[in-house]
Amino acid sequence: MNAIVCVDDDILTSRLLRSEISKYEIPDTEVYSEISPENALKRIESLKDSVKLLISDSTMPGMSGQQLLKIVSEKYPSVKQIMISGYALEDLKNSVSDCEVFVKPWNKQKLKSYIISVVA
């Protein structure tokens, strides 16, 4: 089984991501949504090698998306990453590396294409 973990402190955005990605019907793939980086890390730890993709908001209380992506890339280097944000794309590209960046509202077709290329 493959797993995708989505994290956004806005519960509606987190659920929207999970719902949207679930519609892609990627075989043998489960989509999980979390509302905090700490919960996302626990989820990734529990799923271990089945996690193929982490999708994270950039700005969350406690731990930022950038901090979360850094931790995940160090502990789980095979996990691909997407950062989503309401901030300008250039600002984000300067603060993160080795991940795709999508600005809210994201282009659904581009997001879908990227996710399928990573997981399928």
Secondary structure, DSSP 8 states (H G I E B T S, - for coil): -EEEEEE-SSHHHHHHHHHHHHTT--TTEEEEEESSHHHHHHHHHHHGGGEEEEEEES--SSS-HHHHHHHHHHH-TT-EEEEEESS-HHHHHHH--SSEEEESS--HHHHHHHHHHHH-
